[in-house]
Amino acid sequence: MKEKPFGYRKSHSEPGPGDGGRTGSWRVKRPVIDLEKCIPAKRNKPACFTCWVFCPDNVISRTIPPVIDYQYCKGCEICAEECPADAITMVDETIFIKE
Amino acid sequence: MHIIESGNVAAAHGVKLARAQVIAAYPITPQTPLTEKLSEFVEAGEMKAQYIPVESEHSALSVCIAASSTGARAFTATSANGLLYMVEQLHWAAGARLPIVMCVVNRGIGAPWTVWNDHQDAMSQRDAGWIQIYCADHQQIIDTVIQAYYLAETVSIPVMVCYDGYILSHTYMPFELTDPEKIDAFLPPYKPAYALDPANPANLNTVTLPDIRPDIRGQMAPGYMEIRHDLHVDLRRAIDVTADIDKKFSVAFGRGGNPFLEPYRCDDAEFVAVCLGSLSYHLRDVVDALRKEGIAVGVAGVRLYRPFPDQAVINLLVGRKAAIVFEKALSYGNQGALYGDIKAALYPCADRPLVHNYILGLGGREIQTAHLLDSLRTSCRTPDAIGDKPVWLGLKM
């Protein structure tokens, strides 16, 4: 068997989704968008997107309606704090485990 | 061509012959004349290299880490507290697997403040993941610097070339300056397996989770423990590579032949003194004197200290009556570090010798030939009376 080259494994990583692992598992509370209150959803116009602007992990889409990628959302609550329509509530993850 | 110059200048010539491309260093006694010489070489156009002045040793090694990451051959040098100031980056360079070469001009560390020679600076970093090689004279310094680049770049591990402050760094000795063309034929240019490339951005050594994880392509990427296990395994494999490079160097230049330990009058010796650095050449005089008294004694200077050449130590010492370890450093609160390493290497061997430990020369305390002669004679005449603890030589109060 040919010997492995020296230092062939690096801990280098390329920028892209999921490189730090599925960080959604870190979440204790899940942000849930109430589409009745969400401004772009309610008006069907590309407006507001404050949650998309503030999300530090870039897991909220700039779409109508905005969609949260729960594989990577760490549950930091910034979106819920910043939403001007109070459309986002933080729901305890244990509720979803029971489901 | 032979010239007569200081050990620091010998090191600078080694760096020049190795065609280092980036040099960053911060002055600290007794290393300073080495990097001053390099800045002269660069300023005079004799070396095609970037000399980057920095405000600290931490920055000096950071510059070398960045340069090495882009695929450049990098060099720095320091001593004592300067080495300690770059400790965070030392461990980083090893973990990042960057083939940087650094000269450590050995000096005691404060407090109390000292500028004189001992080995505590490099010894404190023996577990950093760097390769450590100790030199006993000027020729070994220049030859080791050149071979260090070959070794570092082959195994992707940084190398410390250690030599005694003042005793070697500031004394003048003749040494051979090999023709640059012959060095070019010996030392291949550095071709990194991975080099930083702005066209393909990557995160280098970012937070690596405890567990392995899928990367963005879905392939499993190593975790911290795999990366660190690789470093250890590759360090152990570097022992054979060190021997191969020494053999190639011997064939090309007629110097070398003792990559692990450099023995003197050891063939028929019942007792072998062991130490690091220039002290082994000092001990040769002591060995000659004791041989005249009819004591079968030899001395071996350890060249490669990390990775530790266990098998070479076993081959040299098993079957002797005693190995006497002279050290200019110690693991405070325990014993000499080299002493501990030698005992550990010999432990599995049935026919292992007694091992003695003498601590001497700390902070430049004069190492008198009479002290060496008395202690080595006592170890040989009454080997059972010394015991398993460090004996301090030359204490005056």
Interface residues (C-beta under 8 A of the other chain):
Chain A: E3 P5 F6 G7 Y8 R9 K10 S11 H12 S13 E14 P15 G16 P17 G18 D19 G20 G21
Chain B: R97 T154 V155 S156 I157 A193 Y194 N200 P201 A202 N203 L204 N205 T206 V207 T208 L209 D211 R213 P214 D215 I216 A221 P222 Y224 E226 I227 D230 D234 R237 A238
